Amino acid sequence: MYEAPVPPWDFTDRNSFAFETVIKRWPVILTGIIDNIYCRNHDLGVSLPGKTQEEAAVIEEQIAEGKKIIGQIGEIKYDMARDRPLPRVPDDGEALADIYNTELEKLTEQGRSTWLTVPWLYSECYLYRLIRSFFVQTKYWKDYDPFLQQKEATFQKSSKAIYALATTMHELEQDKAKLASDPDNLKVIFKEMIQICLWGNATDLSMLTHLSHEDIQHLQSVGRDAQAARAEYILHDDQEKVWQHLTSLAGKTDSRIDFVLDNAGFELFTDFVFADFFVTYTPYVSKVVFHPKLIPWFVSDVTPPDFKSTTASLLSPTFFSDDSTSEEASAISQESRAHLLAMVKRWDSYIRSGVFSLSVPIDYPLGASDAKANFWTSPYPYWNLKELAPELYADLRESSLVIFKVRVRPP
């Protein structure tokens, strides 16, 4: 499974990211899920007075299921801290349970089936699939995303950068004719856009377990000075080759770009901005396909419901109403609000027309199974894509350019 030119992370180095993950990051994430369900149960309990007997019985059953999930997650957290063996993923009717259990059996035969002995990549993926199984095996929590509230709250805290980017795109609209007549101008904007899209990745909620609102806003800074300062952190830069490839697509009617999505919220917003640049302001791209995860994944990854709700949230006049202080809110002009509205309406029209599309139906519920998406929530590295997901691999080969959203973790 993990045979590759480079070895996978494991937990043998107590100073490694892998060891910190199981000792610090995961307990914080699991505690967050427990708190989320506890608060949801509390709200359900508060709603009981005034309900009919039948309605009250439904709510009480939902609360009982929530308590069971809390207990299951608490047990995993307890076992993790004591390096106990990983349990099998229950046969819950959703995709990949057999894949995870087959790999776990192999690891058990190798004597590597505990939380601190399995390969890091397997365990991180397994954890989110196991968590999903707790929700799937209920009557009332099947469609519940325990990270949704966190994703939306962080997205709402991104208003300053979002309005700034909306104004940037409006300025492009004003210069659209000039850009179209001068590829060199387009190239300059492309480099700006690729930086913006790259650093949208900074808002990864599975990583940022201790950052404040101000820390997140700093990471999301989109100014040119910030971009120049970050250039030194790019390990390998092939922007020139990518641009040459894009310009070679001129005149083609079926050129397509694919985004393998990472985080919801601000990063997905920057993906939309980049995609908008390609199809609205360049003659090189006619369609953009986005690839989501089908279950809640690594806290903040994009699911079909996240994708569908993004434009609706941005079009809502109240979505950012509680995000900023009065001083920050006053700095956002009516023009900036109008720029955002116009841009997102354009995206909405692209989604309806198919210029922007998901690789799976946009109305897919959590837990749906699809050959073009299951691989993204499997325990396998991307180097197994061709072998283990041939239908997805064949589809990606039809693309003119595939953009993977990954970031090298700190040592």
C-alpha positions in Angstrom: 0.0 0.0 0.0 2.7 2.5 1.0 5.5 1.5 -1.3 6.8 4.6 -2.9 10.0 6.6 -3.7 9.7 8.3 -0.3 8.8 6.6 3.0 5.5 7.5 4.8 5.5 9.4 8.0 5.3 7.2 11.1 5.3 7.8 14.8 8.8 6.6 15.7 10.2 10.1 15.9 8.7 11.8 19.0 9.6 15.2 17.5 7.7 14.5 14.2 4.5 16.0 12.9 3.0 12.5 13.0 3.6 12.0 16.7 2.3 15.5 17.5 -0.8 14.7 15.5 -1.8 11.7 17.6 -0.8 13.3 20.9 -2.1 16.9 20.4 -4.0 17.6 17.2 -6.4 14.7 17.1 -7.5 15.0 20.8 -8.3 18.7 20.1 -10.3 17.7 17.0 -12.2 14.9 18.8 -13.0 17.2 21.8 -14.3 19.7 19.3 -16.7 17.1 17.9 -17.9 16.1 21.4 -18.5 19.8 22.3 -20.4 20.3 19.0 -22.7 17.4 19.6 -23.2 18.3 23.3 -24.3 21.8 22.2 -26.6 20.4 19.6 -28.2 18.1 22.2 -28.6 21.0 24.6 -30.4 23.0 21.9 -32.7 20.0 21.2 -33.4 19.7 24.9 -34.3 23.4 25.2 -36.8 22.9 22.3 -38.7 20.2 24.2 -41.3 22.3 26.1 -44.4 22.8 24.1 -43.8 19.9 21.8 -46.4 17.2 21.3 -45.8 13.8 22.8 -44.8 12.4 19.4 -42.5 15.3 18.6 -40.9 15.0 22.1 -40.3 11.3 21.5 -38.4 12.0 18.3 -36.3 14.7 19.9 -35.4 12.5 22.9 -34.4 9.7 20.5 -32.2 12.1 18.6 -30.6 13.3 21.9 -30.0 9.7 22.9 -28.2 9.0 19.6 -26.1 12.1 20.1 -25.1 10.9 23.5 -24.1 7.5 22.0 -21.9 9.3 19.4 -20.3 11.3 22.2 -19.5 8.1 24.1 -18.0 6.4 20.9 -15.8 9.4 20.2 -14.7 9.6 23.8 -13.8 5.9 23.7 -11.6 6.5 20.6 -9.9 9.4 22.3 -9.2 7.3 25.4 -7.8 4.4 23.4 -5.7 6.7 21.3 -3.9 8.1 24.3 -3.1 4.6 25.4 -1.9 3.3 22.0 -4.5 0.6 21.8 -5.4 -1.3 18.6 -7.6 0.4 16.1 -11.1 -1.2 15.9 -12.6 -2.3 12.5 -14.7 0.2 10.7 -18.3 -1.0 11.1 -20.1 -2.3 8.0 -22.3 0.8 7.9 -23.4 0.6 4.3 -21.2 3.4 3.0 -18.2 3.2 0.8 -14.7 2.0 1.7 -15.3 0.3 5.0 -14.0 -3.0 3.4 -10.9 -1.1 2.1 -10.0 0.2 5.5 -10.6 -3.1 7.2 -8.5 -5.0 4.6 -5.6 -2.7 5.1 -6.0 -2.9 8.9 -5.9 -6.7 8.7 -2.6 -6.4 6.8 -1.2 -4.0 9.4 -2.3 -6.3 12.2 -0.4 -9.2 10.6 2.7 -6.9 10.6 2.2 -6.0 14.3 1.4 -2.4 13.4 -2.3 -2.0 14.3 -2.1 0.4 17.3 -2.5 4.2 17.1 1.2 4.8 17.4 2.4 2.0 15.1 0.2 2.3 12.0 1.4 4.5 9.2 0.4 8.1 9.7 -1.4 8.5 6.4 -3.6 5.4 7.1 -4.5 6.5 10.6 -5.4 10.0 9.7 -7.7 8.9 6.9 -9.1 6.0 9.0 -10.0 8.3 11.9 -12.3 10.4 9.7 -13.9 7.3 8.1 -14.4 5.8 11.6 -16.0 9.0 12.9 -18.3 9.0 9.9 -19.5 5.5 10.8 -20.7 6.7 14.2 -23.1 9.1 12.4 -24.1 6.7 9.7 -25.4 4.2 12.1 -28.0 6.5 13.5 -31.5 7.5 12.5 -31.3 11.3 12.9 -27.6 12.1 12.5 -26.8 10.6 9.1 -26.6 13.9 7.3 -24.9 15.8 10.2 -21.5 17.3 9.6 -19.8 17.9 13.0 -17.4 20.4 11.4 -20.0 22.5 9.6 -20.4 25.1 12.3 -16.6 25.5 12.5 -16.2 25.8 8.8 -18.9 28.4 8.5 -17.6 30.4 11.5 -14.2 30.6 10.0 -15.5 31.5 6.6 -17.5 34.4 8.2 -14.2 35.7 9.7 -12.8 36.1 6.2 -14.9 39.0 5.1 -12.0 41.5 4.8 -10.0 39.4 2.4 -13.2 38.3 0.5 -14.3 41.9 -0.2 -10.7 42.9 -1.2 -10.6 40.0 -3.7 -14.1 40.9 -5.0 -12.9 44.5 -5.7 -9.8 43.1 -7.5 -12.0 41.0 -9.7 -14.2 44.1 -10.4 -11.1 46.0 -11.5 -10.3 43.1 -13.9 -13.7 43.5 -15.4 -13.0 47.1 -16.0 -9.8 46.2 -17.9 -11.2 43.1 -19.6 -10.8 44.4 -23.1 -7.2 45.5 -22.4 -6.3 42.2 -20.9 -7.7 40.2 -23.8 -5.5 42.2 -26.2 -2.3 41.7 -24.3 -1.3 38.2 -23.1 1.6 39.7 -21.1 -1.0 41.5 -18.9 -2.9 38.2 -18.5 0.3 36.5 -17.4 0.9 39.1 -14.7 -2.6 38.6 -13.4 -2.2 34.9 -13.6 0.8 35.0 -11.3 -1.2 37.1 -8.8 -4.1 34.7 -9.0 -2.0 31.6 -8.4 -0.5 33.2 -5.3 -3.9 34.1 -3.9 -5.2 30.5 -4.6 -2.0 29.0 -3.1 -2.2 30.9 0.2 -5.9 30.4 0.6 -4.7 27.0 1.7 -3.5 28.6 4.9 -6.9 28.3 6.4 -6.8 24.5 7.2 -8.9 23.9 10.3 -7.4 20.5 11.0 -4.1 22.2 11.4 -5.1 25.6 12.9 -6.3 24.2 16.2 -5.0 27.0 18.3 -5.0 30.1 16.1 -7.0 33.3 16.9 -9.3 35.3 14.6 -6.4 37.7 14.1 -3.9 34.9 13.2 -6.3 33.6 10.6 -6.8 37.0 9.0 -3.1 37.5 8.8 -2.6 34.2 7.0 -5.3 35.2 4.6 -3.7 38.6 3.7 -3.8 39.0 0.0 -1.7 42.1 -0.4 1.3 42.1 -2.9 3.8 42.6 -0.1 2.5 39.5 1.7 2.7 37.5 -1.5 6.3 38.6 -2.1 7.3 37.7 1.4 5.8 34.2 1.0 7.6 33.5 -2.2 10.6 32.1 -0.2 8.3 29.4 1.2 7.5 27.9 -2.2 9.6 24.8 -2.6 9.3 24.5 -6.4 7.8 27.0 -8.8 6.7 26.0 -12.3 4.4 29.0 -13.0 6.2 29.7 -16.3 5.6 26.2 -17.6 2.0 26.3 -16.5 1.4 29.6 -18.2 3.1 28.3 -21.4 0.8 25.3 -21.3 -2.3 27.4 -20.8 -1.5 29.7 -23.7 -1.2 26.6 -25.9 -4.9 25.9 -25.3 -6.0 29.1 -27.2 -8.6 28.3 -29.8 -9.7 25.0 -28.3 -13.4 24.7 -27.4 -13.1 21.9 -24.9 -10.3 23.0 -22.7 -11.0 22.1 -19.0 -9.3 22.7 -15.7 -9.9 20.5 -12.7 -9.4 21.5 -9.0 -9.0 18.7 -6.5 -10.5 20.7 -3.6 -9.1 21.0 -0.2 -10.6 23.3 2.4 -14.0 24.9 2.4 -14.7 28.5 3.2 -12.0 31.1 2.3 -9.9 28.6 0.4 -12.8 27.4 -1.7 -13.6 31.1 -2.3 -10.1 31.6 -3.7 -10.6 28.5 -5.9 -13.7 30.1 -7.3 -11.8 33.4 -7.9 -9.0 31.5 -9.8 -11.5 29.5 -11.8 -13.4 32.7 -12.6 -10.2 34.3 -13.9 -9.6 31.3 -16.2 -13.1 31.2 -17.8 -14.0 34.9 -17.7 -10.8 36.8 -18.5 -8.7 34.4 -20.5 -9.4 32.7 -23.9 -7.8 29.5 -22.8 -10.3 27.7 -20.6 -14.0 26.9 -21.2 -14.9 24.7 -18.2 -13.8 24.1 -14.6 -14.5 20.9 -12.7 -14.2 20.7 -8.9 -13.6 17.5 -7.0 -15.0 17.3 -3.4 -14.8 14.8 -0.6 -18.0 12.8 0.0 -17.8 12.7 3.8 -16.7 15.2 6.4 -12.9 15.0 6.0 -9.9 16.5 7.8 -12.2 18.9 9.5 -12.5 21.6 6.8 -12.4 19.8 3.4 -15.1 20.6 0.9 -18.1 18.3 0.7 -20.9 18.7 -2.0 -23.2 20.5 0.6 -20.3 22.9 1.3 -19.8 23.6 -2.3 -23.5 24.2 -2.9 -23.9 26.5 0.1 -20.9 28.7 -0.7 -22.5 30.9 -3.3 -25.8 31.0 -1.3 -23.9 32.2 1.8 -22.0 34.9 -0.2 -25.2 36.1 -1.7 -26.9 36.4 1.7 -26.9 40.0 3.0 -26.6 38.7 6.6 -23.8 36.2 6.2 -21.0 38.5 7.3 -23.2 40.7 9.6 -21.7 39.4 12.8 -18.1 38.9 11.6 -16.5 42.3 12.0 -16.2 45.0 14.6 -18.0 48.3 13.8 -14.7 49.8 12.7 -14.0 47.0 10.3 -17.5 47.0 9.0 -17.4 50.7 8.2 -14.3 50.2 6.2 -16.2 47.9 3.8 -17.7 50.2 1.2 -21.0 49.7 -0.5 -19.0 49.4 -3.7 -17.1 46.4 -2.3 -20.4 44.7 -1.4 -21.7 45.4 -4.9 -18.5 43.9 -6.4 -18.9 40.7 -4.4 -22.6 40.4 -5.3 -21.9 40.8 -9.0 -19.0 38.3 -8.9 -20.9 35.6 -7.0 -24.0 36.0 -9.3 -21.6 35.3 -12.2 -20.4 32.1 -10.4 -23.9 31.1 -9.7 -24.7 31.4 -13.4 -21.6 29.3 -14.3 -22.8 26.6 -11.9 -26.3 26.5 -13.5 -24.8 26.4 -17.0 -22.2 23.8 -16.3 -19.2 26.1 -16.9 -18.4 25.4 -13.2 -19.4 21.9 -12.1 -18.7 19.3 -9.4 -17.3 15.9 -10.5 -20.3 14.4 -8.8 -24.0 15.7 -8.7 -24.1 18.9 -6.7 -27.1 17.6 -4.6 -25.2 14.5 -3.4 -25.8 14.0 0.3 -23.0 13.2 2.8 -21.9 9.6 2.5 -22.9 9.1 -1.2 -20.7 6.7 -3.1 -19.2 7.6 -6.5 -16.3 6.1 -8.5 -15.1 9.7 -9.4 -14.8 10.7 -5.7 -14.4 7.7 -3.4 -10.6 7.6 -3.8 -10.2 11.1 -2.2 -11.4 9.6 1.1 -9.6 6.3 0.9 -6.4 5.5 2.9 -4.2 5.5 -0.2 -1.6 8.0 -1.4 -2.1 9.8 -4.7 0.6 7.6 -6.3 -2.0 4.7 -6.2 -4.6 6.7 -8.2 -4.0 5.1 -11.6 -4.1 1.6 -10.2 -6.9 1.9 -7.6 -9.2 4.5 -9.2 -9.0 3.9 -12.9 -12.3 5.6 -13.7 -11.2 8.7 -11.8 -7.8 8.6 -13.4 -9.3 8.3 -16.9 -11.5 11.3 -16.2 -8.6 13.4 -15.0 -6.7 12.6 -18.1 -9.4 14.4 -20.1 -8.5 17.6 -18.3 -6.1 20.2 -19.7 -4.7 21.0 -16.3 -5.3 19.4 -12.8 -4.7 21.6 -9.8 -4.0 19.7 -6.5 -4.3 21.7 -3.3 -1.7 20.3 -1.0 0.9 22.0 1.3 4.1 20.5 2.7 3.7 20.2 6.5 6.4 21.8 8.7 9.1 19.4 10.0 
